[in-house]
């Protein structure tokens, strides 16, 4: 069985967990706080970042959400998350990269730093200006998701794909940290509500980070 090293608000670990859940692949969840720089974890990944996935038999270690998912796509035939024609697969990868880089960098990472890392690691108060900027950026990203969903059933086309799971993983962390205003974004809200109802998503919504709680609507599919 796979062992997945992660912490509850790591969006990249959530992305891997969603893919594992959709594929029905069993795994064991192991809590890892990267800021602790634990020697045993650094031996597996000198970068000290989650997620890391290790095989309990055979010693195979996979590092980083996209390499892990590409490996799963190549070795598990059921429920492909990067499927369709070559142009469609390219679009899935484009949007996945967009969410992992721009949505994370402009919205999720600032929220995590201000509302999680500062509190847990630095024992400092968040910067209100940085939070307002992240929330403004979040609204811009929701506008783009609304546009995509106005033209497609799912983010990258007619079928659920890695693009949807990646966007949902990042939005779920931003939503947990109170950084999403869903008003005026009914298209994206309905898409996200559908994903929250999936069996692969429910375990994520039940987890909590110590001393940091989510808004009341966070784990409700109908919100």
N, C-alpha and C positions, 0 to 999 in steps of 0.2 A: 504494500500500500504506500501511496505517496504521503509525504509529510510536508505540509505547507507552513513555512515560517512567515508570520505576518503580524500586524497589530490592527485593532478594529477600524481605525480611520485611515488606513492606507488604501487609497483608491486603486492603485495598481494591483494590490493583493485582492481587492474586491473584484476587479476585472477577471483575474484568474479563477477566483471562486465561482463566479457566474458561469464561466465557460465549463469548469469541471461539473457544476450542477446541471447545466443543460445537456452535457454529454453523459451524465449518469456515472461519472467516474468517482469511485470512493477515495477519500483522503482523510488524513488526520490533521487537525488544525493545531498549530503550536504558536503561542504568543511570543513575539520578539519585539522589544523596544529598541530601535536602532540607535537612539541617542545614548544608550547605556554602553555601547561599544564592547559587547561581550566577546571575550577571546574566542570561544567556540564558534560563535556566529561569524566572526571575522575570518576564521580559518576557512569557512565555506565561501564567504563573499567578502574579500578584502575591502570592497567599497562600502560595506556596512549598511546596505540598503535592502529593504524588502520589496517584492517577495523573493524568497528562495524556496525551491521545491526539491526535495531529496527523496530518493527511493530507499525504503528501509531494507531492500534486498538488491544487491548489485552495486550500490555505492554511487549511482548516477546523481549528479547535482545540476540543477538547472537554475539559472539566475536571470531575473528580469522578466517582467510580464509578457513582453512581446516574444522573446525567445521561447518562453515556457509555452505560450499559446500556439506558436508555430509548430513546436514539437508535438503538442497534443493533436493539432490538425493533421500532421503527417503520420501519426501512429494510431489514431482512433478514427475508424471509418464513420461511426455513427454521428449524426447531427453536426454536419460541417458548419462552422461559423465564418469561414472565408470561402464561400462557394459561388456558383454561377459561372458566367462567362468571364473571360480574361478582363474585359473592361469593368465588369461588376466587381471582380476581386480587387482590381486597382482602386475603385471607388471606396470599397470597404477599408482598404489599407490607408487611403488618403484621409478619410474621416477619422479613423482610429488614431492616426498620427496627429491630426488637428486637435482631437480631444485630449490626447496624452501630453501634447506640448502647449497649445494655446489655452484651452480651457483650464488645464491644470496650472499653468504658469501665471495666468492672469486672474484666476478666481480661486481655485482650490488651494494652491500653495500659500497665497497670502492669508486666507482664512485659517488654514492649519497653523501657520506660524503665529498669527495674532491671538487666536482663540484656544489653541491647544498647546503648541510648543512653548510659548511665553509663560503660560500658566504652569505646565507640568515640569518644564526643564529650567526656565530662567526665573520663575516666581515673580514675573513682571506683569504689568497691566497692558492690555491691548492698545494699539494706536487707533483712535477713532477715525482719523483721516484715512488710514490704510484700509480699514474695514469698509468705509463708505465707498472708496474707490473700487474695491473688490466686488461690492454689491452692484455698483454701476456697470462694471465689466460683465457681471453675471447676467444682467438684463440684456446687454448687447448679444451675448451668446445665446440666450433664450430666443431672441429675435431671429437669429440664424437657424436655430432648431425649428422654430415655427415655419420658417420659409421652406426648409427641407421637407417637413411633414405636410405642407400644403401641396407638394408635388409628388410625394411618394407615400406608400403605406408605412414603410419603415425607413430608417435613416438613409440607408444606402440603396434602397430599391424595394422590390415586392416582398422580400423575405427578411425575417429576423436574422441579424448578423452580428459579428464582432463589433461593428460600429455602434449598434444599439447598446450592447452590453458595456462598452467602454464609456459612452456618454452617460449611461445610467450609473455606473460606478462612481464617476467623478461628481455627478449631480447629487448622488446620495450622501457623499461626504459634505459637500457644500450645504445641503439641506440640513444635515445633522447639526452643523455649526451655525445655523440661522442665517445663512448668506443668500438665500433664494427667496425672491418675492414672486410668487406664481401668478399674481393678478395680471390680467391682460395677456396671458400665455396659455389659453385653454387648449390649444392644439398640442403643445408639448406636455402640459399637465395631464391630459388624457392618455397620451402615449406612456408617460412615466407611471401613471396609475396602473396601466395594464402590465407593465414590467414588475411593479411592486407586488402584483398578485401572483406572479409565477413562483412555483416551488423553489426554483434556484435562488430567488431573491429573499424569501422570507427569513432564512437564518441570519442574513446581514442585518435586517431591520430589528432583530431581537437583541443584538449586542449593544453594549454600552461601554463608553470610555470612562474610566474613573474620574470623578469630580466634574465631569463635563456632560451635561444632559442635553438631549435634542428638544426641539419644539414639540408640542403636543400632537401635531399632525404627522410627524415624521414617519411613524410606522403604520399609518392608516392608508390602505389602498385607495379609499374614497376620501379625498381631502380637498 
